[in-house]
Every structure is written in structure tokens, then in C-alpha cells.
């Protein structure tokens, strides 16, 4: 049986013929023809916990059997264009007669979420597709991938810390390992200093929200058929739903009304006009937010509430809070980190947490530096 390996590198395992005469070997012809007739795709930039698409396209009708074999992935979620297939350990076998139509096989693979948070943030995975032809030859296609996540370690927690924060002052430092972006949610612990938004940000958000609500009321009169969706935007009678549930419901209903161009344009205008009417939205929220996102591009670590501050009274107090880390799929990817440190102040002050807690990105191999 002649066999060639295709993928990032091509290796020939069949012996070449006619080398001495300088003629093109039959194996070379098979490789060239296979490259032309087969397209193999596997999704890239994969987060742990993500579903990964793949597909195989071909022009040759002499394929008898296709074998899928994966490592590092969790399971095959679904196969497309297939009536039935044989399950095997770490893969599946699809025979020619099981294909609904020739020339295409697609599917999705699942990956495990980062539950073992003490392990490496990068996991190796690969998908191998073995194809057998009716003439007895076979080829093997292989694609390697890295499944990304992130880990975080508290490497510095000085106490006490004097506030306001001065330039080059030593602060709380957290190092993040891995390539995945992380969003950080900070929650106050019992007995700790109060976490709150600055008055100017809170006032601006309240005025913006009122302008949006007023706009929604006008839309309800103009588009009564979409009243249910508009009530969701206003969060009316939604006390029993979580924020994620509410967002999914809004997204689902928006899909149903997207063909109503007049309504969708009017809905967008409500938000645009609310921003335009409130100059402080631009100055107090939008511009600082863009600057914050730009500054965090290197570390790829972003506070979910970047305006959140700790209220430090005159004489100081103890900051007690928990940091929870999520990837872009909203999966926990890092063990929660608890912060407990004393803050000293000569007068009442609000200290932005984004100044008090600093994030770095890299491999912090010296465990002695971790708190």
C-alpha cells in the first residue's frame, strides 16, 4: 500500500520509482494530484471550551472510507453531510455510502474548558484524517493546534499602600500567563472598603439611561408590534433573569426583527441621540474607555468595570476584594484571587482600581515571587 502524509509538512513513505531516469515518480504525481483535489480546514486561534469547525472538500469520487482521529479535543459534536458513522475511541469512521452527497465532509469538535486551573494555559491538540481509496492507496492529513487559556498569579501585594497612587509607586501586581484575553470582575468582600463608581460617571450613566428610556417609550408608540422587545431593553419585569439570559433573549428577538429596517434604524438612533445629547457621555465614559482599552492591548487584561474605585476614608482602611477571571467565552479560566491590603490616606479619596492593581503578561517561573 502506498501512503503519503500531508499537512504542514509533506512526507513520502512510499518508495519513488524511475529516479535514475529522472522521470517524475508516481508518488510525486499522487501528492500533486491530492494537493489539488483535497482541501482540509481546521479552525485556528482556539479558546479552551470553544467549539471548533473543520471541513474536508475533494473532487475524487474514488474515496471509500474516511477516518477521523483527534487528540487534545474532547469529542466530535456533530458531523455534516453524513447519514451515519461509526464511533471509535477518539474519532469516527465514515464510509462512502454514508455521505449524503459526494465531495464534502464537515463537523465541529468540542474542547474542554479550563477546569484544571493549575495546569498549563496552552494545550496541544491535533486532528488526523486518514483517507482510503478504492485502488488501495491512502493518504493522511494532519493539522496541529494549540488550545489557549490563561492563568493569573498574585506576585506582589504591598501593605500598606499610600493613596492617591504616585508615579513609580509599588502597587498590587498580577501576572497573567497564556495567550487568551481575560476580563476581570472585582467584587467587594465583607468588612472591606466600599467599591463604587465616581459620582460624575454614575450621574452621566443615569442621564444616558433616562434618555434611552424616553426614546424607547416613543418607539413603543410608533412600533407597537415590537413592544415586547423594547421592554427587554428597558429591563421591565425581568427580575428573575440573569444578565446573560437577558442578553441572549434580546439577541434572539433582534434576529426576528432585523428585516424591519425602519425599526432597527430607529432603535439605533435612540442610542446615538442619547450619546449626542449627553456631551459628558463622550468626555466621561467613551474617550476614557477607548484609552483604557488601548492601554490594555499589550496585557490583554481588562476590568469589566474599569471606572470602579475604592473609597478610602481619611486615616485609611483595608481593601478586601475578590478578582474573578473570564475568557471571551465567559468561562472561568483562572482561580479567583483575593486581595487584602491596607490603604493609607490623609483625606477622603476615591482611588481607581485600575491604578491600584496592575497586570503584566508573561511567564512568571519564579514561584517565590508569587504571593
Phi, psi and omega in degrees: 000131177272139183216136175234149177253128179240156178159223177295326176233146180256124178238136180256123180254354175266148180287141178279152178240160177061029180293319184295331181275351180081005179281154180293126181292151180297327179297320178299321179295320180295319179298314181298316181293320180295317179299324181286324190264350184235134174237124182239123181234138173224129183308151182240178180050061191264131172270142174299131184098355182271153172269131190246123179278152172212158174205160178227126177240140179208161181249343184277125181273004183268010177288127180263321187211143177235127179245125176258131178224124182236152171225144181089329175278163184272313183192169170273118181283315185199147173243139181254149179067028182230129176283319179202159177207162180264124178278135174229167178299119178070029179171203183200156176239128180241124179264158186307316185289347180274349180283136179290322176214149185285154170096359183211137171218127179227171179177181176227145176248144175262155176235150181286144174287163185282072182278326178274081191287355176267356180272177181297144178285352180241125180241138179279144177209156176206159176232124179246132177241115176261128183242126177251136181257162182293340180272006177095352178274164178210157174226158179231124179252135183224134174231127178262144179221161172246129178266118190264147170209200179210155173228153181226144182223134175282114185250349178202127177219078181293150176207127002278168174239128178276134178235151001298158181287130178259163181300137179066014178283142179288128183233184175289131182235134178233126179260136181247128177253148181104169186262346185286143173289149179229143171251137186243125176256129181247126180237143181284140176260155182301134178087358180264172177297151183288137173258130185206165176273149175299146182305320183293325178289316180298317179296317179298317180295322179295318179294320178297315180298320179296319179296321178293316180299318177298320178295322179295322179297321178294319180295327179300324179284324181281327182230070182299335180292345180248022182299322181297316178295317180296327176293327177294318178299326179275356180059039179278129177057038181240029185297331184271003181253141174284168180298318180296319178298320181294318180295320179294321179294317178298316179299318180297316181286329177295326177299327183283336185252003186295340178283343178276086187299322181298317181291313182297323177292320179294323179295316178297323182295329178302315182287319180297315181293326178296323177289317183294325181285337181251092182301329181291339176299318179291313187284323187266337186238302188296306182298312176300325179294315178298319179295321179295315180296321179294319181293331182269005184297328182286313182278340182053041177232120188229131173289136177297325176238084186291347180268356184296137182234162172255130181272110182255120180281165176302130183099340175097182181182181184256126174275120176233115182207164178240134176255126176243136188247133180231145172275185185288349174267005180069027175267141171296124181239358183216143173298139178303143179247127179262133179252133175214109180207154182268134178250133181252135180215143179272349177205164178302133182206155173254126181246119177298132180295332179292343174268331184279327181246120183249142181245141175232163182233129179158187179263112180259085187279343181277095183296340181293341180273352182273137180280000000 
